[in-house]
Amino acid sequence: MSAQPVKLLLEYDIPDALQETYYRFVTGEFVPQVNRLGLELAEVWETVYGNYPRRLIVFVAADAATCQEALASERFQRLEKKLLRFVKNYNKRMTPYKGQFQF
């Protein structure tokens, strides 16, 4: 039986006042470094209407062990702590990979 890919879903809101700083951090530091941990950026969604998290970022890992190892790494912990300075209502979870968009 082969390992099954998983998705790491990061959901959160971005306060308007931090939008520009958030964007520079996520594109210049967060995503590139998370990619180096074995989590590949797959999707980015923006909610424009409704009572849902404003942003959903999806990373894909080869398997659950790879994802858990990345999440437990010192580098991810540092990046996540920095991300939390720019966002609110943060939630993360790992889920089996089922193809395209999924909450």
C-alpha positions as CSV (number, residue, x, y, z in Angstrom):
1,M,0.0,0.0,0.0
2,S,1.5,3.3,-1.0
3,A,1.4,6.5,1.0
4,Q,-1.5,8.8,0.2
5,P,-1.0,12.6,-0.3
6,V,-2.5,15.0,2.1
7,K,-3.5,18.7,2.1
8,L,-2.6,21.2,4.7
9,L,-5.3,23.8,4.9
10,L,-4.5,27.2,6.5
11,E,-7.5,29.4,7.0
12,Y,-7.5,32.9,8.5
13,D,-8.6,36.5,8.2
14,I,-6.3,39.4,7.3
15,P,-6.9,42.7,8.9
16,D,-7.0,45.5,6.3
17,A,-4.3,47.5,8.0
18,L,-1.9,44.6,7.7
19,Q,-2.7,43.6,4.1
20,E,0.5,44.9,2.5
21,T,2.9,43.6,5.2
22,Y,1.1,40.3,5.2
23,Y,1.4,39.9,1.4
24,R,5.2,40.7,1.4
25,F,5.8,38.2,4.2
26,V,3.7,35.4,2.7
27,T,5.1,35.7,-0.9
28,G,8.6,36.5,0.0
29,E,9.2,34.3,3.0
30,F,6.4,32.0,4.2
31,V,5.5,30.2,1.0
32,P,9.1,29.7,-0.3
33,Q,10.3,28.3,3.1
34,V,7.3,26.1,3.6
35,N,7.9,24.7,0.1
36,R,11.4,23.8,1.2
37,L,9.9,21.7,4.0
38,G,8.2,19.4,1.5
39,L,4.8,21.2,1.4
40,E,4.0,22.3,-2.1
41,L,1.7,25.3,-2.6
42,A,-1.4,24.1,-4.5
43,E,-4.2,26.7,-4.1
44,V,-4.9,30.1,-2.6
45,W,-8.5,31.1,-2.2
46,E,-10.0,34.5,-1.2
47,T,-13.5,34.8,0.2
48,V,-15.2,37.9,-0.9
49,Y,-18.7,37.3,0.4
50,G,-20.1,35.5,3.4
51,N,-19.1,34.6,7.0
52,Y,-16.1,32.4,6.1
53,P,-12.3,32.9,6.6
54,R,-11.0,35.5,4.2
55,R,-8.1,33.4,3.0
56,L,-7.5,29.7,2.5
57,I,-4.0,28.5,1.5
58,V,-3.6,24.9,0.6
59,F,-0.3,23.0,0.6
60,V,0.1,19.4,-0.6
61,A,2.5,16.9,1.0
62,A,3.4,13.4,-0.3
63,D,2.0,11.8,2.8
64,A,0.9,12.5,6.3
65,A,4.3,11.7,7.8
66,T,5.9,14.4,5.6
67,C,3.3,16.9,6.6
68,Q,3.6,16.1,10.3
69,E,7.4,16.3,10.1
70,A,7.1,19.8,8.4
71,L,4.6,21.0,11.0
72,A,6.8,19.9,13.9
73,S,9.9,21.5,12.4
74,E,11.5,24.5,14.1
75,R,11.4,26.4,10.8
76,F,7.6,25.9,10.4
77,Q,7.0,26.8,14.0
78,R,9.0,30.1,13.5
79,L,7.1,30.9,10.3
80,E,3.8,30.2,11.8
81,K,4.5,32.4,14.8
82,K,5.4,35.2,12.4
83,L,2.3,34.6,10.3
84,L,0.2,35.0,13.4
85,R,1.4,38.6,13.7
86,F,-0.4,39.4,10.5
87,V,-3.6,37.4,10.7
88,K,-6.5,36.5,13.0
89,N,-8.9,33.6,13.4
90,Y,-6.2,31.2,12.3
91,N,-6.9,27.6,11.8
92,K,-4.9,24.8,10.3
93,R,-5.7,21.2,9.6
94,M,-4.5,18.3,7.6
95,T,-6.9,16.3,5.4
96,P,-6.7,13.5,2.9
97,Y,-6.0,14.8,-0.6
98,K,-9.2,14.6,-2.7
99,G,-8.2,16.7,-5.6
100,Q,-9.4,20.3,-6.1
101,F,-10.9,22.7,-3.6
102,Q,-12.1,21.3,-0.3
103,F,-12.8,22.9,3.2
